[in-house]
Amino acid sequence: MDEEYDVIVLGTGLTECILSGLLSKEGKKVLHMDRNDYYGGESASLNLTQLYRKFRPGQEPPAELGRDRDYAVDLVPKFIIASGELTQILVHTDVTRYLEFKQIAGSFVYRDGKISKVPSTEMEAVRSPLMGIFEKRRAKKFFEFLQGWKDEDPTTHQGINLDRDSMKTVYEKFGLEPGTQDFIGHAMALYLDDDYITKPARPTYNRIVLYTSSMARYGKSPYIYPLYGLGELPQSFARLSAIYGGTYMLDKPIDEIVTDEQGKFVGVRSGSETVKAKQVIGDPSYFGAGKQVEGKLRVVEESKVIRAICVLKHPIPETEDSDSCQIIIPQNQVGRRNDIYIAMVSSTHNVCAKGIHIAIVSTIVETDKPELEILPGLKLLGQIHDKFVSISPVYTPTAPGVDDNIFITQSYDATSHFETVVEDVQDVWKRVTGSDLVLKKQELEVQE
Amino acid sequence: MSKQFQFKLVLLGESAVGKSSLVLRFVKDQFDDYRESTIGAAFLTQTVTLEDQTTVKFEIWDTAGQERYKSLAPMYYRNANCAVVVYDITQSASLEKARNWIRELQRQADPSIVIALCGNKSDLSARRQVSEEEAKKYAEEEGLMWAETSAKTGEGVSEIFTAIAKKLPLTAPPSARSGAARGTTGARSGVDLNKQPAGQNANEPCNC
């Protein structure tokens, strides 16, 4: 450990692993460490032994759940948007060589006490119980407007200015009912709350376009998912880093972030050893996790997310026996400020034994009784065989890091996808290197 | 048409026992005394043709140094059809390490995996610390294939890979071997991210 590195990366979550892979490819000398003996940090997928060690220390997993190695239970429920930014990074770095993906079978939305499929084709839309016959006509006009929009052609704008007019103005123009607005804003634009309604319509327009183009890409839902769980994603980027010379050390306790008198980063101490580097990147858990360390508060808590990992022995009722799905419970439907999400995967994705389904119910915590807040989601699951609940603070760094060479990433948020993770990667990349992240399509060499 | 099969082969063993050199000899018939670890290769491939004209293509995964601090990812073992566990005949400690890797394989990899134990650097037999008998006895006990090789002279290298190819179950159609068939057109059961749908742009027709 007496070498000097360009960058030390702490934590092997997806954000850190993407950064590590991209930096190694750029020729930086990277040392990547993790206190855990597994890859993935907060975004890991755990086998049964690891899951029990984390949630029920001292207790053995029950034999009836099957083989340990058949399990890869995600800690953070997220899916990959087919046409989204993470897909771009996966394709451009060619880590798709190490991964295999399947579609998520369906996307559902909760309304008036029932679950309905988010229509994926025109036929489904016509049959969908989500809207009455007149509302369907109004919605059709709204979607035709979005589809026909061309920035350079004012005749397609129908008097709307996407950058100035609020989404409320757009909804009102087409006379859409509140239930339809819920469906569009939450099940398609994937907003977690209603703050977007009073803001300019452009970002919402972009999100709906992303949703529909992702839906069109593979058909059943806008989402894809890696076989063997989300934990495969950080592993694939870690391998990318390693084949470009990155050094990996798991199971390494990090005892101190060493700085000089000016507070600038010097190195990382583990036990009696200190490794030096020019810069450090790491997840918030390595930088005090919301507490002051040596008089410095490096990350603060923004919110809390509750996640309940539920083991089911059946598919979720009313989802057409889907082997995987997302269910969105818009906040208005259950009198909340934030949506409740359910993400379900099964043995089709090689994440659990046959006959088992793993559903994660999550939301942003609003009260001091978070377990009660997810009840509307739990109720949709039918009989829950077992449940592992966690409440995780979402941390954000207090400083950009350019002054002290300490660059901290964000915790994983409550969104159902990885778009904000990629935004964080782009942001940290810019802080670390001083320039924008430009992805160059580069195929990994296969030597023959 | 002769049959073609593709398998994922993983390399294991302590650092500096000659894992990469062994593969370089097999794939390119080259040797470099001062070779550093492979940089920038996703994996290497080499094809072996058997007597009945069946061809076996190996997709060979190097550890990329991730074994050094015990940081190999589960992904590495995933869907591996065969493994070559390498030790250095001049370092008795490296056989101990090889035993650990074999235990790790038995724990993490598919139970049907074909494992070959490989005593490398046979050209340095003057400095031998591991006897043929000792290694062979251990391999027999564990049901492993065993051979000594020299990446430097090439002795025994292609033989051990051919022996592995013969031992692999050449019955299932290639497409059934999902792990090894990754990146091969038509072999994926899932979705292909690299395939862009025609006419993909911002104004995608709306599905609603």
Chai-1 contact restraints between the chains, C-beta under 6 A:
chainA,res_idxA,chainB,res_idxB,connection_type,confidence,min_distance_angstrom,max_distance_angstrom,comment,restraint_id
A,Y39,B,A73,contact,1.0,0.0,6.0,A-B,restraint_1
A,T87,B,L193,contact,1.0,0.0,6.0,A-B,restraint_2
A,L90,B,L193,contact,1.0,0.0,6.0,A-B,restraint_3
A,V91,B,L193,contact,1.0,0.0,6.0,A-B,restraint_4
A,V91,B,N194,contact,1.0,0.0,6.0,A-B,restraint_5
A,T96,B,L193,contact,1.0,0.0,6.0,A-B,restraint_6
A,R97,B,A42,contact,1.0,0.0,6.0,A-B,restraint_7
A,R97,B,G183,contact,1.0,0.0,6.0,A-B,restraint_8
A,E100,B,G190,contact,1.0,0.0,6.0,A-B,restraint_9
A,F101,B,G190,contact,1.0,0.0,6.0,A-B,restraint_10
A,F101,B,V191,contact,1.0,0.0,6.0,A-B,restraint_11
A,K102,B,G190,contact,1.0,0.0,6.0,A-B,restraint_12
A,P119,B,C208,contact,1.0,0.0,6.0,A-B,restraint_13
A,S120,B,N207,contact,1.0,0.0,6.0,A-B,restraint_14
A,T121,B,N207,contact,1.0,0.0,6.0,A-B,restraint_15
A,A125,B,C208,contact,1.0,0.0,6.0,A-B,restraint_16
A,F143,B,C206,contact,1.0,0.0,6.0,A-B,restraint_17
A,F143,B,C208,contact,1.0,0.0,6.0,A-B,restraint_18
A,Q147,B,C206,contact,1.0,0.0,6.0,A-B,restraint_19
A,V209,B,A202,contact,1.0,0.0,6.0,A-B,restraint_20
A,T212,B,E204,contact,1.0,0.0,6.0,A-B,restraint_21
A,T212,B,C206,contact,1.0,0.0,6.0,A-B,restraint_22
A,T212,B,N207,contact,1.0,0.0,6.0,A-B,restraint_23
A,S213,B,E204,contact,1.0,0.0,6.0,A-B,restraint_24
A,M215,B,N207,contact,1.0,0.0,6.0,A-B,restraint_25
A,A216,B,E204,contact,1.0,0.0,6.0,A-B,restraint_26
A,R217,B,P197,contact,1.0,0.0,6.0,A-B,restraint_27
A,Y218,B,V191,contact,1.0,0.0,6.0,A-B,restraint_28
A,I224,B,V191,contact,1.0,0.0,6.0,A-B,restraint_29
A,E232,B,M75,contact,1.0,0.0,6.0,A-B,restraint_30
A,Q235,B,A73,contact,1.0,0.0,6.0,A-B,restraint_31
A,Q235,B,M75,contact,1.0,0.0,6.0,A-B,restraint_32
A,A242,B,A64,contact,1.0,0.0,6.0,A-B,restraint_33
A,A242,B,G65,contact,1.0,0.0,6.0,A-B,restraint_34
A,A242,B,Q66,contact,1.0,0.0,6.0,A-B,restraint_35
A,I243,B,G40,contact,1.0,0.0,6.0,A-B,restraint_36
A,I243,B,A64,contact,1.0,0.0,6.0,A-B,restraint_37
A,Y244,B,G40,contact,1.0,0.0,6.0,A-B,restraint_38
A,G245,B,I39,contact,1.0,0.0,6.0,A-B,restraint_39
A,Y248,B,Q66,contact,1.0,0.0,6.0,A-B,restraint_40
A,Y248,B,S71,contact,1.0,0.0,6.0,A-B,restraint_41
A,M249,B,Y69,contact,1.0,0.0,6.0,A-B,restraint_42
A,L250,B,S71,contact,1.0,0.0,6.0,A-B,restraint_43
A,L444,B,A42,contact,1.0,0.0,6.0,A-B,restraint_44
A,E445,B,G40,contact,1.0,0.0,6.0,A-B,restraint_45
A,E445,B,A41,contact,1.0,0.0,6.0,A-B,restraint_46
A,V446,B,A42,contact,1.0,0.0,6.0,A-B,restraint_47
A,V446,B,T45,contact,1.0,0.0,6.0,A-B,restraint_48
A,Q447,B,A41,contact,1.0,0.0,6.0,A-B,restraint_49
A,Q447,B,L44,contact,1.0,0.0,6.0,A-B,restraint_50
A,E448,B,T45,contact,1.0,0.0,6.0,A-B,restraint_51
